[in-house]
Amino acid sequence: MHEAADIDPFTAAATLEWLVEMGCDEAIAEHPLNRYALPDRMPAAAKPARATAHPDAAPTLTTVQGDPVDEAERAAAAAQTLEDLRTALDAYPHCDIRLGARTLVFADGNPKARVMIIGEAPGREEDRAGKPFVGQAGQLLDRMLAAIGLARDAPDPSRAVYITNVLPWRPPSNRDPEPAEVAMMLPFLRRHVELADPDLLVLMGNQACNAVLGKRGITRLRGQWTTGLDRPVLPMLHPAYLLRQSAAKRHAWADLLDLAARLDG
């Protein structure tokens, strides 16, 4: 019998978080499993008995029935304000990445801004703060916007930006969003754009372009104005990419000047 390690709760939590960051997000069984010895097709699991709940009880993962995308469409359409939409997202039970996230990262900035920026998903810093684009990439984004006179906290809508993501929860180990997750969140994103009603959208990176435009290849798409969600759309390189590829910052600067000209013109 092994004695328990003398470790305080804060160190234990920090160690666990570090393991998750390194991709160790699956438990290890006590005995090894030879997966080569498993049959080609595993038997279907028995369907659990349908739970009965009080009519006024809040929906849970075991009691909610129906197609997740259909339910997302209905929940999003019912939202009449941004706060309604945030509440609907918080109550949506089907997107399992929410179970591993600390917070719902809804939006930041001035909701009346002419420019709405859509990113991919929260990272570790965003998950902690509950706001999009607050880590190193977010700080670069703020400097980029300031270079053309825009800021997320500007009271003047013509000088402000409003920022959100395709996914409002941080994916495990910062992995790419899965198609099923994007499909579930897309109705909420559409409604978010409708309620904020910006003049134009800026899509940061491949995942945002894929969700809104159904296209990938950001180095080819960037700088080319198009239309998505009934708005003019400008795809741009994600600030996280610019941190890795500093030579690409000249492309980002050209796109920022184009954005400024569009707003002023």
WOZI-V248748 format. One record per residue. N is the residue number from 1. OMEGA is omega as a letter, one per 20 degrees, with the letter a starting at -180 (none if undefined). NEAR is the number of other ideal C-beta (glycine too) atoms within 8 Angstrom. Layout:
N_OMEGA_NEAR, N_OMEGA_NEAR
//
This chain:
1_a_2, 2_r_3, 3_r_4, 4_r_4, 5_r_4, 6_a_3, 7_a_6, 8_a_5, 9_a_5, 10_r_6, 11_r_8, 12_r_9, 13_r_8, 14_r_8, 15_r_9, 16_r_8, 17_r_8, 18_r_8, 19_r_9, 20_r_11, 21_r_8, 22_r_6, 23_r_6, 24_a_6, 25_r_8, 26_r_4, 27_r_3, 28_a_3, 29_a_6, 30_a_2, 31_a_4, 32_r_4, 33_r_5, 34_a_6, 35_r_5, 36_a_4, 37_a_4, 38_r_6, 39_a_4, 40_a_2, 41_a_4, 42_r_5, 43_a_4, 44_r_4, 45_r_4, 46_r_4, 47_r_4, 48_r_6, 49_a_4, 50_a_5, 51_r_8, 52_a_3, 53_r_7, 54_a_4, 55_a_4, 56_a_3, 57_r_8, 58_r_4, 59_r_7, 60_a_10, 61_a_6, 62_a_6, 63_a_10, 64_r_10, 65_r_3, 66_a_6, 67_a_5, 68_a_10, 69_r_9, 70_r_8, 71_r_12, 72_r_15, 73_a_9, 74_a_8, 75_a_13, 76_a_13, 77_a_8, 78_a_8, 79_a_13, 80_r_4, 81_r_7, 82_r_11, 83_r_6, 84_a_10, 85_r_14, 86_r_10, 87_r_9, 88_r_13, 89_a_11, 90_a_7, 91_a_9, 92_a_13, 93_a_7, 94_a_10, 95_a_11, 96_r_6, 97_r_12, 98_a_9, 99_r_5, 100_a_9, 101_r_11, 102_a_5, 103_r_8, 104_r_11, 105_a_13, 106_a_8, 107_r_10, 108_r_10, 109_a_12, 110_a_12, 111_r_8, 112_a_7, 113_r_14, 114_a_9, 115_r_15, 116_a_14, 117_r_14, 118_r_15, 119_a_15, 120_a_13, 121_r_13, 122_r_12, 123_a_10, 124_a_9, 125_r_10, 126_r_16, 127_r_14, 128_a_8, 129_a_8, 130_r_9, 131_r_8, 132_r_13, 133_r_14, 134_r_10, 135_a_10, 136_r_8, 137_r_13, 138_r_13, 139_r_9, 140_r_11, 141_r_12, 142_r_11, 143_r_8, 144_a_11, 145_a_12, 146_a_9, 147_r_8, 148_r_10, 149_r_6, 150_r_10, 151_a_10, 152_a_12, 153_r_7, 154_r_11, 155_r_5, 156_a_6, 157_a_8, 158_a_6, 159_a_8, 160_r_18, 161_r_14, 162_a_17, 163_r_13, 164_r_14, 165_r_12, 166_r_14, 167_r_15, 168_r_11, 169_r_14, 170_r_16, 171_r_12, 172_r_9, 173_r_8, 174_r_8, 175_r_6, 176_r_6, 177_r_13, 178_a_6, 179_a_6, 180_r_7, 181_r_12, 182_a_14, 183_r_8, 184_a_13, 185_a_14, 186_r_11, 187_r_13, 188_r_15, 189_r_14, 190_a_10, 191_r_12, 192_r_12, 193_r_13, 194_a_7, 195_r_10, 196_r_12, 197_r_5, 198_r_12, 199_a_7, 200_a_13, 201_r_16, 202_a_13, 203_a_14, 204_r_13, 205_a_14, 206_a_10, 207_r_13, 208_r_15, 209_r_14, 210_a_11, 211_a_13, 212_a_13, 213_a_12, 214_a_4, 215_r_7, 216_a_7, 217_a_7, 218_r_14, 219_r_6, 220_a_5, 221_a_12, 222_r_11, 223_a_9, 224_r_6, 225_r_7, 226_a_9, 227_r_6, 228_a_10, 229_r_9, 230_r_4, 231_r_11, 232_a_10, 233_r_15, 234_r_14, 235_r_14, 236_r_13, 237_a_14, 238_r_13, 239_r_13, 240_r_9, 241_a_11, 242_r_14, 243_r_9, 244_a_6, 245_a_6, 246_r_7, 247_a_5, 248_a_10, 249_r_8, 250_r_7, 251_r_10, 252_r_12, 253_r_9, 254_r_9, 255_r_13, 256_r_12, 257_r_9, 258_r_11, 259_r_12, 260_r_10, 261_r_8, 262_r_11, 263_a_11, 264_a_5, 265_none_4
//
